[in-house]
Amino acid sequence: MKNLRINLNKRFQLWGLMLLMFLVPMAYASGGNSKIPEYFLWIAVLLLLAKSSSFIEKIKQPAVLGELIMGVLLGNAVLIGFGWFEPMKHDPIILFLAELGVVILLFQIGLESYIEEMKKVGLQALFVALVGVITPFALGYFAGMWLMPGLEQNAYLFLGATLTATSVGITGRVFKDLNKLQTKEAQIVLGAAVIDDVMGLIILAVVSAIVTTGAVSVGAISIITAKAVVFLVGALVLGSFFAPLVNRMFSMIHSGHGMKFSVAIILCLIFAYLAHLAGLAPIVGAFAAGLMLEPVHFKVFDDPAINKNIQAAIADADENIRNKVNKELDRFNDQHLDRLVAPLGDFLVPLFFIVTGMQVNLATLSDPKIIGIALIITAIAFVGKLVSGLVAGPGVNKWIIGWGMAPRGEVGLIFAMIGKQLGVISDELFSVVIIMVILTTLLTPPILSYLLRKQEAG
């Protein structure tokens, strides 16, 4: 029977690959008056490949790593003559879905992180973020001058700014995959990563202003900083006040789960937009929205239908059993919003990571000099973030915090692309940055996963 199952699995895999070989050329060659059906097929193919890469979990690695690697392979298939995936790398619809995916991911992470828990590590997170921004910025700036002399001063400033980035999406996904979001280390890293991103975006805004205007005043820097602080504090304070009112109003229209889900997503998208208006990344707003939506805000909506069935089933049980079951039901209710949002995340989040991987150009690895410089910059990038773990304080695993701050991911790519668009970063420096982003993005998840599993086992 076991051999039969193995043979059937192999046949299904073979048929899946054969089907994929037909689907991809069809999607690439499809035409007609409307591209909408073509997008349906492309999304299906990308999602199929993203989910297929989850086999990496069999070797105890987070799914995000498999999705990123799959994206890198698809994005560079043209190097061996397969250009089927090239149109998707810059297609606005696919890029929009990927961006929506990372917004939903940060919203989920916010939902699973509690403000009260983050307050307990607030000072630690602030210290980690400060060191995690200042150290890599300084190291990147001076290392750039040493390794690549002769570039404009602004190029070195942009290199330093790029190294300050932390991909809270990738780190959060690793903690989420391993069910470690509630640990003290995860709360410090997530809190520090948000502060880190805000500080990094402030640095990016300042450096961009220096490039475009030639100088920037202290007043302009103060305004940019004030907007970031006011948005985050305002989102949490005002959001926590208005969220119960909004929920109560909509629950009077309908108290079912569909309305509960819709209100949550509406608030997520509104705060993502408000973050954009404040000059911040939309992911910061989505994370803030998730943080403010505590379970108590949704008590006005109906409990899951299964609760009534379970309570009816234990009606004749002894009091001790009823208390235990009711306690579990309360915990389930508190996590119900997370469960409602999860299917949307299962659909969109893998698209984000696979599209992020597709933006990587492996052709930059052909120049040995660029590789050498990139490896040194990558080492500096790791050191700059690992040092931040040293100031995390007592009672936590400093290595987990340091490595949790290490991946640059989509944030580093955004910084690099802005520098290139402004004409500050040369092709060589851009290649160096891309390699650094690849390595910090691909190496961090398995290392962080190993450290988390080691902590659990020890």
N, C-alpha and C positions, 0 to 999 in steps of 0.2 A: 504493500500500500504506500509506504514511504517513497519507494522508487517511482511509483506511478505519479505521485504528487510532484516529485522533482522533474520527471519528464514532461508533465503537463505545464509546470511553471516555465520550463525551457521553451516549450512550444508557444506559450502565450508571449514570452519575451521576443521570440523570433517573429511571430506575426505582428507584434507591436512595432518592431524595427522595420519590417517590410511595409507596414501601413504608413509609417513615418516617411519612408523613402518616397512614397507616392504623394503624401500630403504636402511635403515641403515644396517640391517642384510645382505642384498644382497651385499652391498659394503664391509662389513667385511669378508664375506665368499667367495667373488669372487676370481677367480684364472685365470688360462690360461697362455699362453705364454707371454702375454703382460700386464703390469699393467697400461698402458696409459688410456684405457677406465675406469678402476677403479678410477683413479684420477679424471676423468671427473665427475663421480658420487659423489665422496667425496667432490670436490669443490662445486658442486651444492648443496649438503646437508648442508655444512657449511655456504654457502652464504644464503641459504633458512632460516636457523636458525638465522643467524646474522640479516637478514632483518626482520624476524618475531619479533625479540626482540625490534624493533623500536616502538612497541606499547607503550613503556615507555614514548614516547613523548606525549601520550594522557594525562599523568599526569604532563606535563610540565617539563620533565627531558630530558637532552641531550641523543641522540641515543647512544653515546659512552658508557654510563653507562649500557644500556641494553645489548650491545654487550659484554662488559666485564663480566657481570653477567652470560650471556649465556655461555661464555667460561669457567667460573668457574664451572658451573653446568655440562657441557659436560666433562671437564677434571677430574671431581670427580665422574662421574657416576659409575665408577668401584667400588666405596665404597658400592654401593647397588646392586652389581652383574652385572652391564652392562659394559662390557669391549669393546664395539664396537668402541669407539672413541680413545682408547689407542694408536693404531698404528699411529694416526695422530699427536700426541703430539710431536713426535720427528722425523717425516718423513721429509727428506731433501727437497722434492719438496714443501710440504705445508709450511715449514719454510721459504723457499726461497720466495714464493709468499707473505707471511706475511711481510718479510723484504722489499720486493719491494713495498708493500703497504705503509709502514711507510715512505719510501723514496718519494713516490708520494705525500703523505699527506704533508710532509714538503715542497715539491716543490710547492704544491698548496698554502700553507700558505705564502711562499715567494712571489708568484705571486700576492697575495692579500694584501701584505704589501709593502709599498713604502719607498724607501731609504730616500727620502726627509723628510717624516713624521718621520722616525726612527731617523734621525739626530737631529730632534727637541727634542727628548727624550733621546738622546745618553748618556748624563752625568747622567741623572736620572737612566737609565737602568744599567749603570756601577755601580753606588752606590748600587742599589738593588741587583745586582749579587754578588758584593763583600760581602755584609752583608749576603746574602743568601747562601754563600759558607762557609765563616769563622765561622759564628754562629753555624749552625748545625754540622759542623765538630768538633768544640771544645766541644759542648754539647754531641755529640755522643761518642767521645773519653772518656771523663770523666765519663759519665753515664755508659758506658760499664764496666769501671774499678770498679764502685761502685756496679752495679747490678750483674755482673758476674765475680767476682774476681778469680784469678788463671789462666786466659788465657794468651797466649803469647801477648807481646806488639803489635805485628803486627796485631793481631785480632782486637784490639781496634782501630788501625789506619784504618783498612778496614771498620769497623763499621762506623767510622766518615766519611770516604770517601763515603760510600753508602748513607749516609744522605745528602750529598751535591747535589745529583742528582736532576734534575727537568725534568719531562717528557713534553717537549715542544709539543710533538704530542698530548697528551691528553688535555692539556690546550688549544692548538691551535684549537683542534676539538670542544671544548665547545664554544669558541669565534666564530668559524665559523658557528656552528649550530644555534647560536642566532644572526647571522649577526652583530657581534660586533668587527670584526677584525680591523675596521678603527678607533675605539675609542683610546683615548690617553692611557688609562689603558692597552688595548690590545697591543699597540705598545711598551710600557714600558716592559710589561711581556714577550713578544716575544723576544725583544732585550736582556733583562736580562737573559732569559732562554737560549738563544744561548751562551751568554758570560758565563753563569753558567755551561752549558754543557762542554764548552771548558776548563774552570777552573777545573771542576770536573774530566774531562778526564786527565788533567795534573796531578792532585792529584793522580788519579788512577794509571797513568803510574809511578809516583814517588814511590808510596807505593809498587806497584808490583816490581819495581827495588830493593827496600829495601829488600823485601822478597826473591827475587831470588839471589841477590848478597850480601846481608847482609849490604850494605851501598850504598849510591848514592852521587855523587859529585855535587857541586854547578854548575859546568860546564854542567853536564848532564841535570840538571833541567832547566838551561838557554836554552839549545838547544831545549828541548821539548816545552818550552814556546814560543820560537822564531818561531818554525815551525807552531804552531797554529796561532799566530798573522800574520805571513807572508802569510799563506794560505788564511785567511779570507780577509785581505786587498787586497792581490793579486787577489783573485777571483772577488771581487767587482770592482776593478780598471781595471784590464786587461779584465775581462769579459765584462764590459760595453763598452770597446773599440772594442773588437773583435766581440761581438754579432751582431752589425749592419752589419759588413762586411760579416759574415757568412750568415745572413738572405738575404742580397742582392745577394750573390752568388747563393744560393739555389732558390731564387725567380726567377732568370733568367732561371733556369731549369723548374720550374713549380711554379706558384704563387697561387695555390689553397690552400684550408684549410688543405688538407691531408699533404702537404709539411710543412705548418706552424706548424701543430701538431707534425710532425716527428722531425723537427729541435728543437723544445722546449724539447721534451723527450730525444733526443740525448744529448743536453747540460746538462739536469738534470742528466742523468746517468754518463756522463763524469765527471762532477764535484763531484758526489758522489764517483766515483772511485779515483779522485785526492785527495779528503779528506782522503780516506783510505790510500793512499800512504803517506800522510802527518802525519799519525798516529792519525787521528781524526775519529770520527764516520761518516759514509756515509751520515747520515741525515743532518749533518752540511753543507756538500757540496751541497746537494739538496736544502736546504733552501737558501744558497748563490746564487745558480743558479736562483731560483725563484725571488730573490731580484733584480738581475741585469737585468732580462728580462722585462724592462719597455715597456709599450704599444707602445711608439714611435719607438722602434726597429723593430716592425712588420708592419709598415705602408706600406712597399714595397709589402706586400701580398694583395690579393683581399679582399675587404669588403664582409661581408655576403650577399648572394644573395637577402635576404629579404629587404635589405636597398634600392635597386633599385626599388623594387615593392612599398615600402612605399613612397619613394620620388615621384614616378609616380602618386601614389594615391592622394598626397597632392599638386600636381602641380597647381591646380586651386584654392587652398585655399588661404586665406589672408596671408600676410607676417608674422603677429604675430604667427599664428598657425604653419607656415612653420619653423620659427625660433625655436619654442618650440620642434617640432618634430625632427628637425635636431640636436638640443642639446641632446635630448634623444638618437638619433642614434649614436652620437659621444661617449656618455657614454657607450652605448652597444658595440661599436667597441673596446673601451679601455678594456672592460671586456671579449672580445671574446675569447682570449686565455684561460682564466680561464674556460670558458664554454666548450671549446674543450677538456681540460684535465679532466673536471669533471666526464664524464662517466668512464674513467679509474680509477679514485679515487673511484667512487661508487662501482666498482667491487673489487678492491684490499684492500682498507682501512678497510672495515669491517672484512676481513679475518685476518688482522693484530691484531685487537683488540680481536677478538674471540680466536685466537691462543694464544695471551698473557694471556688471562684469563684461558686458558686450562693448562698453566704451573703451576698454583697455586695448592698446595696440602693441602686440608682441614684437612687431618689426623694430621697435626701439631697442630691443636686446641685441641687435646685430653689431653695435659699436662697442668694442671692449673698453674704451676709455669712459664712455657713458655708463657702462655697467659698473666699473670701478668706483666712479664718483657716486653713482646711485646707491651702491652698497654702503659706502661711508655715510651718506646722508640718511639712509635707512637706519643704520646703527645709531646715529645721533638722534633720529626721531624716536627710537625705542628708549634710549637713555633719558631723553628729555621728559618722557611720560613716566618711566619707571621711578625716577627721582621723586615724582609727585606722591607716590605711595608712601614715601618715608615720613611725610608730615601728616599722615592719616590719624595718628594718635594711637593709644594703646587699645588692646582688646580686639584687633582686627588683623587679617592677613594682608600685610602691606604689598606682597607680590601680586595677589589677586587684584588689588586696587590699582597698582601700577600698570599691570597688563590690561586691565579693563579700560584704561584711558588711552591705550596705544593705537587702536585702529583709526585710520584717517577716513577711509571709505568715501562715501559720496560727498562729505564735507570737504575733504582734501581735493577731490576732483572739481568741485565748484570753485574753490579758491584758485586752483590752477587755471581753469578755463577763463575766469575773470581776468587774471593776469595776462593770459594770452590774447584775449580780446582787446585789452588796453595796449597791447604791443610792448609790454614790459618784459615778459618772459620769452626768451628765445626758444627755438625748436629744441636745442640741446638741453636747456634747463627744464623745459616742459617734459622732455623724455625722462630726465632725472626724477622729477616730481611724480610722474606717472608710475615709474618703477617703485618709488618709495611707497606710494599709495597702494599699489598691488601687494607688495610684500607685507606692509603693516596690516592690510586688510585680510590677507590669506593666512598669515602666520599666527595672528593673534587668537582667532577662535579655537584652534586645537590646543594651543598652550593654555589659554584661559580655561577651556574645558577640562584639561588634565589637572590643573591646579584645584578647580572646584571639586572634581571627583576625588582627588587626593585628600582634600580637606574633609569631605564627607566620610571617606573610608577611615581616616586617621582620627 
